Amino acid sequence: MDGHHLHLNDFVLTDHVVMTPAFWGAEPAIADRGPYAGRHECDAEPRNGLELIRTLSLPQQKQPIIFQSMIATDLPPERDTPPDGCQSSVSFKDNVVIPYEGIRAEALTPGPRSLWLT
C-alpha cells in the first residue's frame, strides 16, 4: 500500500508475512481550523527520532544522517528531483533502484535499539 503519507510494504508467502519499515506522516501535523481544530498528529515520532539519534555515537550518527541539510540546493546533483530534491523516486522514474542508506537496527546497542522499537 502506498500513498502520499502512508507507505506499507508486506510480502506474503503461504503462512509467512514479512513487513519492511513503514512510513506514516502528517502534514500539516496540527489542524488549525475545522472540526479537528487543535488536534495534533505524529507528535511523538519526531521526538522519539531525535532522542534515538542523540543516543548514537558520532560515527553511528553519520550513517542515518546522510546529508547535513535538506535544502535541495545543498544536496548533490543526483538528488535533484522536483519539486523538493529530497525524494529518491518520483514520477517518471519507474523501477528505480534505490541503494540502501542508513544504519541497520542490528548495529544498534540495546539502548538505541529499544528506542527504535518504540
Backbone as a ProteinNet text record, in pm:
[ID]
protein_1_A
[PRIMARY]
MDGHHLHLNDFVLTDHVVMTPAFWGAEPAIADRGPYAGRHECDAEPRNGLELIRTLSLPQQKQPIIFQSMIATDLPPERDTPPDGCQSSVSFKDNVVIPYEGIRAEALTPGPRSLWLT
[TERTIARY]
85.9	0	90.5	60.9	147.7	63	95.4	24	114.6	61.2	142.7	193.7	112.2	152.7	140.2	136.7	132.4	203.1	302.5	374	385.4	325	332.7	381	479.8	533.6	531.7	454.7	443.6	465.6	524.5	539	476.6	384.5	314.9	344.3	390.4	414.7	360.1	254.8	180.3	149.3	206.4	174.5	283.2	372.3	478.9	449.1	467	448.8	576	631.5	749.2	709	731.7	699.7	828.5	838.7	951.1	910.8	1006.2	967.6	858.9	770.3	657.9	678.5	618.2	619.9	476.6	451.9	324.3	357.4	292.3	322	196.2	211.1	100.3	156.9	91.2	134.1	14.3	-28.7	30	-1.1	80.5	63.3	-32.8	-72.9	-165.6	-281.5	-403	-521.4	-549.9	-547.9	-569.1	-712	-796.9	-936.6	-1021.7	-1149.9	-1240.8	-1276.5	-1344.6	-1392.8	-1280.6	-1158.6	-1046.3	-947.5	-988.7	-900.3	-834.2	-704.7	-628.2	-572.4	-614.9	-566.4	-423.7	-339	-200	-183.8	-111.6	-82.5	68.2	112.7	253.4	347.9	308	397.1	510.1	481.5	581.4	693	661.3	760	884.3	871.6	993.2	1070.8	999.7	1064.1	1141.6	1080.4	1148	1267.5	1253.3	1363.9	1481.9	1455.1	1562.4	1630.4	1552.8	1610.3	1698	1651.2	1729.1	1861	1857.6	1979.8	2079.7	2030.4	2119.7	2185.6	2130.9	2193.2	2305.4	2316.3	2417.9	2552.1	2658.5	2791.6	2804	2903.4	2921.3	2943.5	3027.4	3039.8	2907.4	2828.4	2698.7	2603.1	2607.2	2518.8	2544.1	2666.2	2698.9	2629.7	2584.2	2514	2369.9	2287.3	2149.8	2136.7	2232.4	2228.2	2308.4	2239.8	2305.7	2356.9	2278.9	2318.4	2295.1	2378.2	2365.1	2251.4	2200.6	2093.9	1989.5	1864	1757	1722.9	1791.3	1765.5	1812.6	1724.4	1751.5	1882.4	1911.7	2034.9	2160.4	2146.9	2262	2291.2	2199	2213.8	2295.1	2356.7	2431.1	2337.2	2393.4	2308.9	2219.8	2267	2184.9	2059.4	2054.6	1935.7	1843.2	1871.4	1790.5	1667	1558.4	1431.9	1323.1	1256.5	1146.5	1038.4	963.7	967.4	1065.4	1111.1	1189.7	1329.6	1366.9	1501.2	1529.4	1430.8	1454.1	1406.4	1355.2	1295.5	1389	1392.1	1474.6	1399	1269	1188.4	1067.6	1044.9	933.3	868.8	770.3	705.8	808.4	784.5	868.2	1003.9	1018.1	1138.2	1095.1	1015.2	966.8	1083.8	1069.7	1168.4	1304.4	1307	1432.8	1490.2	1618.7	1687.3	1744.8	1696.3	1739	1837.4	1961.7	2060.1	2026.2	2069.9	2047.5	2124.9	2059.7	2124.5	2074.4	2155.6	2112.6	2194.1	2136.4	2202.3	2110.2	2168.4	2088.8	2056.3	1936.9	1895.8	1986.2	2036.6	2123.9	2256.1	2292.5	2415.4	2396.3	2271.6	2242.7	2268.1	2316	2329.8	2190.4	2175.6	2041.2	1962.3	2025.5	1952.5	1888.2	1969.4	1910	1814.4	1843.4	1754.7	1616.8	1609.5	1479	1403.3	1474	1408.2	1357.7	1435.5	1396.7	1268.7	1252.7	1135.3	1008.5	1021	901.2	840.6
-115.4	0	121.5	217.4	331.8	456.1	560.1	685.2	800	918.1	1035.1	1036.2	992.2	992.9	856.3	751	616.4	521.4	452.5	352.7	225.8	118.8	-11	-111.6	-190.6	-289.5	-425.7	-517.3	-652.3	-754.3	-865.5	-977.6	-1098.5	-1165.9	-1280.7	-1403	-1509.1	-1637.1	-1745.7	-1808.6	-1907.9	-1848.3	-1902.6	-1851.5	-1759.2	-1709.3	-1618.3	-1477.1	-1380.3	-1239.9	-1165.4	-1092.1	-1009.3	-864.4	-779.9	-638	-557.4	-461.5	-369.6	-249.5	-163.7	-45	33.9	91.1	166.1	315.1	396.5	541.3	588.7	658.9	727	872.6	960.8	1101.8	1185	1306.1	1400.8	1538.1	1605.2	1740	1818.7	1919.3	1968.1	1873.4	1877.6	1788.5	1846.4	1970.5	2036.7	2092.4	2057.1	2113	2249.4	2353.1	2487.9	2537.9	2459.6	2500.1	2377	2398.8	2289.7	2205.8	2094.3	2013.3	1952	1943.4	1886.3	1992.5	2117.7	2228.1	2198	2220.1	2197.6	2057.7	1967.8	1829.4	1819	1748.4	1724.6	1579.4	1553.4	1416.8	1398.2	1279.7	1241.3	1327.5	1368.1	1446.8	1362.7	1239	1155.6	1111.1	1089.7	1033.3	1121.2	1251.5	1332.9	1338.2	1344.6	1347.3	1218.6	1103.9	974.9	961.4	1008.1	1001.8	1085.3	1204	1290.3	1227.1	1168.7	1100.3	983.9	908.5	795.8	843	943.1	988.9	1042.3	1102.7	1157	1047.8	927	817.7	750.9	778.9	714.9	785.5	711.8	771.3	855.9	945.7	1029.3	946	840.8	758.6	693.8	648.9	589.2	692.8	816.7	921.6	951.5	930.5	959.6	863.2	748.5	654.1	698.2	726.7	767.2	913.3	999	1138.8	1145.6	1128.5	1113.2	1247.5	1355	1488.8	1583.7	1683.1	1779.5	1878.6	1887.4	1982.3	1913.6	1954.2	1904.7	2003.9	2116.8	2217.2	2161.4	2162.9	2098.1	2145.3	2273.1	2324.7	2280.8	2230.4	2180.7	2033.7	1966	1822.9	1800.7	1682	1653.8	1646.4	1666.1	1671.4	1548.5	1429.6	1309.7	1309.5	1397.1	1409.1	1520.4	1581.3	1691.6	1637.3	1626.5	1580.3	1680.4	1738.2	1830.4	1757.4	1818	1959.2	1998.6	1904.7	1948.6	1889.1	1799.1	1744.8	1642.9	1610.4	1518.3	1376.4	1352.6	1223.3	1139.8	1010.7	920.1	867.5	864.4	813.2	903.9	946.3	1035.4	989.7	1062.3	1029.6	1018.8	925.1	900.5	840	785.8	710.8	569.3	507.8	373.4	276.8	182.3	76.3	129.6	244.6	299.6	206.1	189.3	109.8	207.1	197.1	288.7	214.6	259.5	189.6	203.6	105.1	108.4	224.5	298.2	404.8	396.7	436.3	440.1	348.3	312.6	224	105.5	-11.3	-132	-141.5	-184.8	-197.8	-294.4	-396.1	-491.8	-428.7	-313	-243.9	-157	-142	-58	-133.6	-62.1	-120	-128.4	-201	-220.7	-92.7	14.1	138.4	198	229.7	282.6	184.5	55.4	-42	-40.1	-24.1	-19.2	107.2	219.5	341.1	318.7	250.2	222.9	139	49.6	-37.5	34	152.6	222.3	309.6
0	0	0	-84.7	-98.7	-119.4	-49.6	-65.3	-27.2	-30	-2.6	141.3	234.2	374.6	440.8	361.2	417.5	322.2	372.9	293.8	377.5	330.2	394.8	291.9	328.1	236.5	304.9	252.4	308.1	196.9	235.1	142.3	210.3	141.8	199.1	113.5	178.3	110.8	202	160.9	241.1	377.1	484.7	618.4	673.6	588.5	631	580.8	670.8	635.5	675.4	581.5	609.2	585.1	685.5	673.2	674.3	585.5	588.7	673.8	708.5	786.3	713.8	792.2	737.8	762.2	680.4	698.4	713.2	820.7	839.9	863.8	793.8	810.8	812.3	858.6	859.3	826.7	735.6	701	654.1	720.4	844.4	959.8	1061.1	1175.8	1279.2	1260.2	1351.5	1268.9	1307.2	1240.6	1302.1	1220	1274	1257.7	1190.3	1173.6	1140.5	1136.2	1103.8	1224.6	1201.6	1313.8	1397.4	1343.4	1418.1	1463.8	1468	1506.9	1641.3	1644.9	1767.1	1780.5	1695.5	1704	1649.3	1722.4	1682.7	1643.5	1537.6	1493.8	1484.6	1510.6	1493.7	1577.6	1698.2	1783.8	1841.6	1876	1943.5	1849	1722.6	1629.6	1612.4	1585.3	1575.1	1706.2	1816.6	1948.3	1972.1	1941	1958.6	1865.1	1741.5	1646.2	1691.1	1742.2	1792	1913.1	2002	2118.2	2072.7	1974	1922.7	1862.1	1776	1709.5	1811	1917.5	2021.6	2103.7	2103.8	2179.3	2101.1	1971.2	1888.4	1901.9	1885.5	1883.2	1756.3	1752.8	1633.2	1507.5	1509.8	1388.1	1347.4	1445.5	1413.2	1354.4	1403.5	1354.5	1206.7	1160.6	1020.3	925.1	974.2	887.2	858.1	958.7	927	883.5	923.9	879.8	750.6	640.2	510.7	459.1	478.4	437.2	553.3	567.2	676.7	654.9	533	500.8	413.6	430.1	344.1	233.4	230.5	127.9	-5.4	-104.5	-232.2	-294.9	-285.9	-348.2	-274.1	-151.9	-75.5	-104.5	-170.7	-196.9	-324.6	-339.3	-461.6	-581.7	-703.3	-824.8	-843.5	-807	-826.4	-738.9	-639.1	-553.3	-599.3	-710.4	-761.2	-831.2	-757.4	-813.8	-777.6	-877.1	-846.4	-769	-681.8	-651.9	-542.6	-457.5	-342.8	-334	-421	-419.8	-312	-230	-118.6	-147.9	-264.7	-294.4	-380.6	-353.7	-434.1	-554.2	-545	-655	-672.4	-793.9	-823.6	-954	-999.5	-1126.3	-1238	-1327.3	-1444.8	-1410	-1289.6	-1252.2	-1213.2	-1298.4	-1270.4	-1256.8	-1166	-1142.8	-1100.9	-1039.4	-990.4	-883.9	-884	-782.9	-680.4	-558.6	-453.5	-363.5	-356.7	-273.7	-125.6	-47.5	96.7	157.4	246.1	321.7	464.2	556.4	694.9	782.6	893.9	989.4	1015.8	1021.6	1046.6	1195.5	1227.3	1366.9	1442.5	1373.3	1442	1484	1427.7	1465.1	1589.1	1632.8	1749	1878.6	1979.9	2113.2	2175.4	2287.4	2344.2	2371.6	2421.5	2449.6	2324.6	2222.1	2098.7	2031.9	2041.1	1977.5	2042.3	2174.1	2239.6	2198.8	2176.7	2126.5	1984.8	1903.4	1765.2	1760.2	1854.8	1857.2	1901.2	1963.8	2012.2	1907.7
[MASK]
++++++++++++++++++++++++++++++++++++++++++++++++++++++++++++++++++++++++++++++++++++++++++++++++++++++++++++++++++++++

